[in-house]
Amino acid sequence: MFNSRPAVIATIAALSVAAIPAPIAAQATGDLAAVQKHLQSVETMTASFSQADRNGKVLTGVLTLKKPGKLRFQYEKGVPILIVAEGGALTFIDYSVKQVQRWPIKNSPLGVLLDPTRDITRYAKLVPGYDQRIVSVEANDPKHPEYGRITLVFVRNAGAPGGLMLQGWAALDSQNNRTTIRLTNQKFGVAVSDNTFRWNDPRTVGGRK
């Protein structure tokens, strides 16, 4: 029986209220602007992801992003979980128990990835480090510490949008649940249909969302 639901729920918490361990980051002037440029330049992205929780449980799958506001985490075969962002909400679907939960994402750190109009300089800062190839940015809302924090990790890459390649992020929610997402095989500017973000509603027979 599938028993990784707590780990996935921790990921939901990380995504909707979000996170930070302590990755290294460059402090060069203009790096925050470069991150802003990267986030504004990316309209669509697909990537393979590896998700690890604080207990070492690892799940894999495919991430699909389309701006504004659309995101899908399709987990590996055998994991009856789906995460979809659309319509201003992050939706968690657990097909094993026919449960659907939704969280607003407008004011969450996840909005960094989904809203190209957001000014990250208002709620983000560079994380000091020693490797000049790495840029890490910590984002949080100081007015809402209960939302937690998210740290986006980039590697300098001249061929990527804004000269940076998003490598993933790390999260620690208000319950101290830590989740790390690592990305590989990133592809930008690919054709992504809006139908990608539709999902079957397990609460109704033949239901679609």
C-alpha positions in Angstrom: 0.0 0.0 0.0 1.3 3.5 -0.8 2.7 5.0 2.4 4.4 8.2 1.2 1.5 10.5 1.7 3.1 12.4 4.7 6.1 13.1 2.5 4.0 14.5 -0.3 1.9 16.6 2.2 5.2 18.0 3.5 5.9 19.0 -0.1 2.6 20.7 -0.4 3.4 22.6 2.8 6.8 23.5 1.3 5.2 24.7 -1.9 2.4 26.7 -0.5 4.0 28.1 2.6 7.6 27.1 1.9 11.3 26.7 2.9 15.1 26.8 3.3 18.1 24.7 4.3 21.5 26.3 3.8 22.8 26.1 0.2 25.6 28.3 -0.9 25.2 31.4 -3.1 27.1 34.1 -4.9 27.0 37.7 -3.6 27.9 39.4 -6.9 26.2 42.7 -7.5 23.3 42.2 -9.8 22.6 38.6 -9.1 19.2 39.3 -7.6 18.4 41.2 -10.8 19.6 38.2 -12.9 17.2 36.0 -10.9 14.4 38.4 -11.6 15.3 38.4 -15.3 15.4 34.6 -15.3 12.0 34.3 -13.7 10.5 36.9 -16.1 12.0 35.2 -19.1 10.7 31.7 -18.5 7.2 31.3 -20.0 7.2 27.5 -20.0 9.4 24.8 -18.5 9.5 21.0 -18.2 12.0 19.1 -16.0 12.4 15.8 -14.2 12.3 16.2 -10.4 13.5 14.4 -7.4 11.8 15.1 -4.1 13.4 14.2 -0.8 11.9 14.8 2.7 13.8 15.1 6.0 13.5 11.4 6.5 15.2 10.6 3.3 12.2 9.4 1.4 12.6 10.1 -2.3 10.0 10.4 -5.0 10.5 11.3 -8.6 8.4 12.6 -11.5 7.9 15.3 -14.1 7.4 19.0 -13.5 5.6 21.2 -16.0 5.3 25.0 -15.7 3.4 27.5 -17.8 3.0 31.1 -16.9 1.0 32.7 -15.6 0.0 30.5 -12.7 0.1 26.9 -14.0 2.2 24.1 -12.5 1.9 20.3 -12.5 3.9 17.7 -10.4 3.2 14.3 -12.1 4.7 11.7 -9.7 6.2 8.4 -10.8 4.0 5.4 -11.6 2.5 3.9 -8.5 2.2 7.1 -6.6 -1.5 8.0 -6.5 -0.8 11.7 -5.8 -1.0 14.7 -8.1 -0.2 18.4 -7.5 -1.6 21.0 -9.8 -1.5 24.8 -9.6 -4.1 26.7 -11.6 -6.8 29.2 -11.1 -4.9 30.9 -8.2 -4.8 27.8 -6.1 -2.5 24.8 -5.5 -4.5 21.6 -5.6 -3.4 18.3 -3.9 -5.2 15.3 -5.2 -4.9 11.9 -3.4 -6.5 9.3 -5.6 -6.0 6.5 -3.0 -8.5 8.1 -0.6 -10.4 10.3 -3.1 -9.4 13.5 -1.4 -8.9 16.9 -2.9 -7.3 19.9 -1.0 -6.6 23.4 -2.2 -4.4 26.2 -0.9 -4.2 29.8 -2.2 -0.8 30.5 -3.8 -1.1 34.2 -4.6 0.8 35.3 -1.5 2.9 32.2 -1.1 6.6 31.9 -2.1 5.6 29.6 -4.9 4.3 32.7 -6.6 7.9 33.5 -7.4 7.8 30.8 -10.1 4.3 31.4 -11.3 3.8 35.2 -11.5 6.2 37.0 -13.9 5.1 40.4 -12.7 6.2 39.9 -9.1 9.2 42.0 -7.9 11.4 39.6 -6.0 13.5 42.4 -4.5 10.6 43.2 -2.2 10.7 39.8 -0.4 13.9 38.0 -1.5 17.6 38.2 -0.7 20.8 36.5 -1.8 22.1 33.8 0.5 25.8 34.3 1.3 28.1 31.6 0.1 31.5 30.8 -1.4 31.0 29.2 -4.8 30.6 31.9 -7.4 29.0 29.5 -9.8 26.0 29.2 -7.5 23.3 31.7 -6.8 20.8 31.0 -4.1 17.9 33.3 -3.3 15.8 33.1 -0.1 12.2 34.4 -0.3 9.7 34.9 2.5 7.0 37.3 3.6 8.2 39.0 6.8 4.7 40.0 7.6 3.7 36.3 7.6 6.4 34.2 9.1 3.9 31.3 9.3 4.2 31.0 5.6 7.8 29.7 6.0 10.6 30.3 3.4 11.7 29.0 0.1 15.3 29.0 -1.3 15.7 28.8 -5.0 19.1 27.5 -6.2 20.5 28.4 -9.6 23.7 27.6 -11.5 25.3 30.1 -13.8 24.7 29.0 -17.4 25.0 31.4 -20.3 22.6 29.3 -22.4 19.8 29.5 -19.9 17.2 32.3 -19.4 18.8 35.2 -17.7 22.1 33.3 -17.7 20.9 31.1 -14.8 19.7 27.5 -14.7 17.2 26.7 -12.0 18.5 23.6 -10.1 15.6 23.3 -7.6 14.6 24.6 -4.3 14.4 23.7 -0.6 11.7 24.3 1.9 11.0 24.2 5.6 7.4 24.8 6.7 6.1 26.0 10.0 5.9 22.4 11.3 9.6 22.0 10.6 9.0 19.7 7.7 11.9 20.0 5.3 11.6 19.1 1.6 14.1 19.4 -1.2 13.3 19.5 -4.9 16.1 18.9 -7.4 15.6 19.4 -11.1 17.3 17.8 -14.1 16.7 17.8 -17.9 15.3 21.3 -17.7 13.8 22.5 -21.0 12.5 26.1 -21.6 10.2 27.5 -24.1 8.6 24.2 -25.0 5.0 23.9 -26.2 2.7 23.2 -23.2 -1.1 22.8 -23.7 -3.5 24.1 -21.1 -5.0 20.7 -21.0 -1.8 19.5 -19.2 -3.2 21.2 -16.0 -6.5 19.4 -16.1 -7.1 16.5 -13.7 -9.6 13.8 -12.9 -11.6 14.6 -9.8 -11.8 11.4 -7.7 -14.9 12.7 -5.9 -17.1 12.3 -8.9 -17.6 9.6 -11.5 -15.8 10.7 -14.7 -15.2 14.2 -13.2 -12.7 16.5 -14.8 -11.1 19.8 -13.6 
